[in-house]
Amino acid sequence: MKRVVLVGAVITVLSMTLSAQRGRPSGQGGGHNAPKAQPETAPAPSVPTGEMQLGSVHLSKGVKADGKALAAGTYQLRLTAQAASPDAKGQTPASERWVEFVQRGQVKGREVVTIVPQSEIDKVQKDTPPHANASKVEMLKGGDYVRVWINRAGNHYLLHLPTA
């Protein structure tokens, strides 16, 4: 009988020693580590919610916007209040919206623009951004896409259009 009590005491001491080595009081945790603390998320960026004129751009080559041909020429770009759908998981609502290409008062095409706040542009783009209230249009490597990049009112507006 004394052997059983002695063996039980040894097991209890071993259990307490192992739990202390793991940093937990005896009898807690069940062999699982405590969950790691999650990093804080960035505050929601402030993006415009209504319509807004973004400025004019000159496309030197024909492109496709929303799957339809858009001829070379100069266009006024107008940000609409209409959000792109379906929502992309993990995206901030309203950071992807429709932009209209307007020429002589008529909408000639539209495409989804990604809105990136000034504070986050270095995490998204490595190239030099256009100056404040300016834009740049450039052919991307391989010649399959044209990027329209507008820097206006503390936000960057990025459009990627396939060449026609």
Secondary structure, 3 states (H helix, E strand, C coil): CHHHHHHHHHHHHHHHHHHHHCCCCCCCCCCCCCCCCCCCCCCCCCCCCCCEEEEEEEECCCEEECCEEECCEEEEEEEEEEECCCCCCCCCCCCEEEEEEEECCEEEEEEEEEEEEHHHHHHHCCCCCCCCCEEEEEECCCCCEEEEEEEECCEEEEEEEEEC
